[in-house]
Amino acid sequence: MKVLYVATLHRTGGWLAEAFAADSAAHIMLEETVGVTASLAKLRDEVFDAVLVCHEPGVLDALEFIEGLKAGGHDEPMIVLGSQPAAQVEAMVYEVGA
């Protein structure tokens, strides 16, 4: 499975790569980009099975990013990762299609 992690400078995906490596049930190739521009370029050039997006308000709005991707025709499963409690963002995440 090929997964893209859309990160910020403050929240890189080292921990995520370690977690996937520890799971021997599936082979997951994790690629990481920092910021919206690099992520859009990567999604234009390559196909991914899933996209994980870091939600860091004021730095990277995952909801806005995903809404734009869905409007542009991307249909990969998208998961929002962040530090806010799920109850605060859950409805908005579902609304944008993640």
C-alpha angles and dihedrals in degrees: 000000000000115000131183119211113201104206141174127227088258097048112043122172104245091114091049093052090051092050092051092046091053091055104084093180093081137023109231123183106205120199120185132206128180117225137353100286096053090044094052090050091050092048090049092053103037141037120236132190092217141000124219114197126196110225110211110157112226092021108045121002102203092188093057092043094051093044089055093048093050091048088051092056102262111148102177115128108263128203126192118218121190148129098256118102112264091238090064097054106019098098093046092048092054091045093059092046103258 
